[in-house]
Structures are given as structure tokens and as C-alpha cells.
């Protein structure tokens, strides 16, 4: 929503507008099907969310926005059941060929199609030559940061001055571990894992592995890579603004170069504030080069 172009090169939604839209349209975006009231698990109406998203990505002049109609580079994953492989939507590909240009509302719908909540979503490119039967991108890219970094490094059209990770500032926002406190307690007491618990372990494991890889890639200047994780708060019944406030108050956690985690003294809110200041500074003047390997590597205090 923040990348959609209003026609003048500016975002169609401000951050406040986007939050307001999600709050006001929540009942339409996630409208429970009548039949699902009789089921143990809720399923949401595809027709209702389709209508809400389509209206959100329609300009005042009636134009339905596509991937090309974005004011910033964009990368959005899903899983294509037709090819049994990940499918990544990007503005770069959409600009190269109409066969990779899709309506923005359909792209959002595709990456939101969680199997337990929505049916798979079928979509085609604007020229009708590329089709996809999509389900939730989080199933294959629960942490898409590595895909984003790789995309930037190889996308010389949008990022001509980027030659390596030393030219990047990366902020990765996690949605919290999928394993709740009950699941973790069961694992410690050797209780048999359910199928859903195994799936959660796999997704969390992949996400943590990506974080570890990127931590190693940015180990020469760790301030250039920031990972914010909810650390189980989403599993403890907190919702909406209460989650955001608690996440910002939590102390940050950093992945160490050779495995393990380290609890930082700064809170997540302070880390994001410092990152934002660095980002603003980089827009005013070129950032100094990242420290070299020899000067960056130093023994950890107290062996931590």
C-alpha cells in the first residue's frame, strides 16, 4: 500500500492512511464465511477481501493499479501450485514485460492466501500470458530478507550504485515465532509433536537460518542490518497496538556470527530509531564505508 503510486510519483497511502484502512476495513478483509461458523476452524470470504482490496488499489480516475504503478521497487512472494515452486512478483520484472505485470490488488490477494484461511487464489498477468494459482508466500519465504537482498544486488536498473552488502541498509521485521509457549513447553517434556507444531518448527527454523546468514554477511558492520522479532508476543494473545508497544519495549536480540543469540542493551524501539536516523543521514550525504574485516572483528565481551 505504501508503494502504490497516486499518479504523481507519491504514495497512494501514507503510513497513517494504511493503518486506518486496515483498522476500518478489517471486518471486510477478514469476513468469516457463514458456513465456517459451523466448523471448528474459521475460513474467510474471498469475495469480500477481493472487493476491499480492489477498491483500495483504484485511483480517483478509476485506474486499477498494477505492479508497474508503484513509486518504489517492490518484491512480494507467493507459492504457485501450478508449478509447485515459489513465485516472486517484482516491479523490475513488471517493467520489463507485461507478462510479469499483475494488478496490485491481486498480488496482495495472492500472498495473503493462507491455506487454512482462504482458498488458493488464481490470477493472470495483464496480458493474460502468465498464470498462477497462489497460496501464502510465508510458507516458502517466512523471512524474505535474503530474497530482497539478492534482488537488490542483481537489479542494476533500480539500484545502479549497489555493488555489495556494504552499500545496503536492511531492516527486517519478523512476525514473531509461530511456536507458542505451550508448544515449547511440550517439546521440553518430550510430548509428541503435532503436525502443525512440526510445520511451525520448520517455518521458524528457515526464518532463523536466513537471519543467521544475513548476520554473517553484515558482520563487518552490524548496524547496517537490523532484525526485529516479536519473540512470542503474538502467541500470548496480544493483538493490535498492544503487540506493537510491547515489541518496541523489548530488548533487541542479535544473531552472532558463529551461531547463537545475544541480548542487546537497547530496546527494539531504540534500535529502529537509530536505524531511521542512519537512513535519513544516508539520504543527505553518502555514508562512510563500512569498517574493514580486520578492524571489525573483535573478541566478544565476557565470551558472549
Secondary structure as GFF3:
##gff-version 3
##sequence-region A 1 304
A	DSSP	alpha_helix	15	24	.	.	.	ID=ss1
A	DSSP	alpha_helix	26	29	.	.	.	ID=ss2
A	DSSP	three_ten_helix	35	38	.	.	.	ID=ss3
A	DSSP	alpha_helix	46	56	.	.	.	ID=ss4
A	DSSP	beta_strand	75	80	.	.	.	ID=ss5
A	DSSP	beta_strand	85	90	.	.	.	ID=ss6
A	DSSP	alpha_helix	91	96	.	.	.	ID=ss7
A	DSSP	three_ten_helix	98	100	.	.	.	ID=ss8
A	DSSP	alpha_helix	104	111	.	.	.	ID=ss9
A	DSSP	beta_strand	121	124	.	.	.	ID=ss10
A	DSSP	beta_strand	131	136	.	.	.	ID=ss11
A	DSSP	three_ten_helix	137	139	.	.	.	ID=ss12
A	DSSP	alpha_helix	145	154	.	.	.	ID=ss13
A	DSSP	three_ten_helix	165	167	.	.	.	ID=ss14
A	DSSP	beta_strand	170	173	.	.	.	ID=ss15
A	DSSP	alpha_helix	181	188	.	.	.	ID=ss16
A	DSSP	alpha_helix	195	217	.	.	.	ID=ss17
A	DSSP	three_ten_helix	222	224	.	.	.	ID=ss18
A	DSSP	beta_strand	225	228	.	.	.	ID=ss19
A	DSSP	three_ten_helix	233	235	.	.	.	ID=ss20
A	DSSP	alpha_helix	241	249	.	.	.	ID=ss21
A	DSSP	beta_strand	251	255	.	.	.	ID=ss22
A	DSSP	beta_strand	261	267	.	.	.	ID=ss23
A	DSSP	alpha_helix	268	284	.	.	.	ID=ss24
A	DSSP	alpha_helix	293	296	.	.	.	ID=ss25
A	DSSP	three_ten_helix	301	303	.	.	.	ID=ss26
###
